[in-house]
Amino acid sequence: MAPPEGVASSPLQANQGCLERHRNEIRDALLYMDAGAAEAVAASGGLAALQELGAAWVCDLDAAAPGDLATAALLWGSPSPIRRVALLVTALLEEAEAAVLAACQACAAAAQFTVLCSVSEAAHHDELPAAYGPHCYASVAAAWQAQLNAARLAAGGGPCSLAVLHCPLLLCPLSSAAFVLPASSAAAILPRAGSLPAGYATSAAAAAGDESDDEQQQHPQRGSRPASSSGGAGSNPPRPRSSGGGGAFSSPSSGLSLLAHALVDITAALGLRPEVFSLGPCSRLVANHMAFVPAAAGDAPPAALVLVDRLMDPASPGLHPDLLVPRMFDELQLGSGGSGDASGSRGSSGAASGDAAVPGAAGPSSRGAGGSPGFPALPFAPAVTQLRMPSLDPPLAAADAAQPQPEAGSGASSSGGDGSDSRRADLERGPWSLLPGSLQHSGDPQAGRWLEFLLSRKGRDGQLFIRKWLREAARKENTPQLQRLKPGTSITAEELRSLADALRRQSPAAAHRHAALLQLAEAAAAALEGPHAERWEALQREERQLLFACAESSKAAAAHLADLCRLAGRPGSPLGLSDVAQLLLASHCWLPAFLPWFAGGEDGRVFQPQEEAQLAQALVDAVMAGRGGGSNAGSSSGADAGGSGNKSSSCGWLLQQLAARAALATAKAAAAGAEGPGGATQAGQVASEELRALQLEARDAAEALLQRCRDVAALRRSLLKQPERLGRLAEAGQDGAPRPLPLLPQIAEHILADRPLPDLRAGATSLSGLLRKGLGRFGLQAGPKPSDCDTIILFVLGGIAPSELHEIMQAVDERAAQAAGSVGSGASGSSGGASSSQPKPTPRIIVGASALLRPSDLCGQMFGDL
């Protein structure tokens, strides 16, 4: 369905429109960007979009240097010096202050500074009312300008002007109908529920308290408004604040109001006005906040904004489907994060280079992404995945043909005494290094269409089409085919690399013409071979076998999980204890679909007590046997921290560390026993006491893990009014074999079929929505439903996996085909007689999320506070 007039056709167009509105501030200016802005721009047209707006040069905000203005003027070819500087930031002003002032002080020759902040004044005020007033832009700009002018006057310079404006640069487009938030932005980092990211809260108290429709009862301390998301912290820094252990929270958590403002800005950028529906405790709290956020103009067409907590389906993003794009994304995040091969370039600002995938790495800086006391590292991985391509990355040869090109992210420059080192460093910090090899490759529009097409393909069709595109490109360039492949054989990484290498070696011009295709081929080849591919396929098998065991009985599922505990960490096994923890969570989501008695249970237990005791003992035995990580320990344990960016926050990582300590204590005890009774008794006693203590710690960790899984099952059951609709995350297929049933495609199918969803709670973000909700409650009118709107934005708090995007796209395509068939049959049937009523147009669905998730991210998010 085509969008109405005045509505953005895609998230990409919405982001570009936000930049276009600030063309005057960007034109002829040196542009600094923080990590979140760099990621959003990289996914929304890249440097080409900024060049079209007239930006003189682009630099990393966290790498600002005194020579930036002069270097930019030189490389831009400007006859006069650059006097204007623009700064794109996606953090709160307080968090960005140090970096902004440092960049402004480095540009002493500039006279005009403009800070374009993605967080609005109202969002600052609602997030920290004691620190920010309703007109904080003006006050902050005045304070910063006074500070800069005082420093300039002391240095003998002239005054400058500084302004702060709102630029809602909040989207990282994934396709024409999908987006995520920039991983380094405040809207992605700050929203939390207790100590967990928003969307993962299992607090029963929060869920029960949120059932009330009376805002006065729910938030009595603030009268007619929801309580401040600052948690009463007053002027404390805008950091995630916990109000209790175990994920419990008694008041709206830090960042939820900020997220509400961000969602209103997103719908406004799309040219729409939100009508909110929510499913889950955090989503309902965000919907409550949105009721007090001024929306776009009243004449904007409405859009149903369906907010869903990730907790409502925590199993689907942890699966390993036989799809190419999820494998590419997962492997590249691990590769770039683990080795850091794309993170050395200073101009990529962390988020554009994959730094967020490195546990403990500071994305935008130590202020905003980790490294400062009490502030966690980035909870999610960036959407712009970097791929190392030394032959294609920074085109430095055009600027300095005499010097060899450094590898992307190496950070090394050739040594020369003529100033080429500093020039090369400036180039690496310039715009070319902003995209040193992105999976998006936004400089080529065809690349986005390719990725979107691959995301919709089933099974192994992705490899087939990449090979087809490589062969077509080779024919256009008259590249000789080096090998003849038999039809019908499986496509291997070696074949894709061979075709890509032949095209790359044809000529430098041909390589750059097909850069996007070459990067896709290299990413696909990397995902199809090596330890990562072996582990992916092994987890595919284990997930399938566990699903069959769940369809048989809870006893069979418990036995299968216990066997996995015994296998985890053994030599040659690709699985670790964190994988077992993730499969344990999946079993708690799948089993209720095959257990008729679960709906009437009181304690949310899907396993019998004796089966839970069996699972707990199996976990403890695996820990005490010293089996923490599998044969692929480098990739599995490195990712066990999930998206939290902090290994110590993952329950799976804790089990692995306990296993390592148990192995060490066992070795000490064995060494003490080998020395004989004389003089070794005390050492043996110490080792035995340490083993007993470790066993108690392992049992506590196993019981906490099982309790969290029970909480997930119980909370899902309590929030779903009709469990037979959205509560089933697995079912028996047409062939009798069980298959997973992701929640998000189910919601999309219900909306597309115009079927009501009583589990969704309608919010009151507009007068019409409030009236319809009230009339529906008294039975005078049908309550509002998402399909009443022509556009539906399905937004997931806590992130979405590429495999779920694939499932939603499949549901939308199938519904579109059915609608086209019904229209054709209706037209033929009405040609001979009375005309039939026109069917309701199929609504347009846009999918959004807090982040793009890998399977390994889930464990760190769900069990981060255990």
Secondary structure, DSSP 8 states (H G I E B T S, - for coil): ----TTS-SSHHHHHHHHHHTTHHHHTTSEEEE-HHHHHHHHTTTHHHHHHHTT-SEEEEGGG--TTHHHHHHHHHT-SS---EEEEEE-S-HHHHHHHHHHHHHH-TT--EEEEEESS-HHHHHHH-TTT--TTHHHHHHHHHHHHHHHHHHHTT----EEEEEE-----EEEETTEEE--TTSHHHHS-EETTEETT----HHHHHHTT---HHHH-GGGTTS---TTTT-TTS-S----SSGGG--SS--TTHHHHHHHHHHHHHHTT-EEEEEEESHHHHHHHHHHTTS--S-TTS-EEEEEEEEGGGS-SGGG---S-HHHHHHHHHHHHHHHH-TTS--GGGTTGGGTGGGSTT--SS-TTTSSSSTT----SS--SS-B---TTTSS-GGGT-TTS----TT-------TTSHHHHHHHHHHSGGGGSSSBSS-TT-HHHHHHHHHHHT--TTHHHHHHHHHHHHHHHHTT--------TT----HHHHHHHHHHHHHH-HHHHHHTHHHHHHHHHHHHHTSHHHHHHHHHHHHHHHHHHHHHHH-HHHHHHHHHHHHHHTTSTT----HHHHHHHHHHHHHHGGGG-GGGGG-SS--SS-HHHHHHHHHHHHHHHHTT--S-TTHHHHHHHTTGGGS-GGG-HHHHHHHHHHHHHHHHHHHHHHHHT-STTTHHHHHHHHHHHHHHHHHHHHHHHHHHHHHHHHHHHHHHH-SSHHHHT-SEEE-TTS-EEE--HHHHHHHHHHTT---TTSEE---SHHHHHHHHHHHTTSS----GGGSSEEEEEEET-B-HHHHHHHHHHHHHHHHHHHHHHHHHHHHHTTSS---------EEEEEES-B--TTHHHHHHTTT-
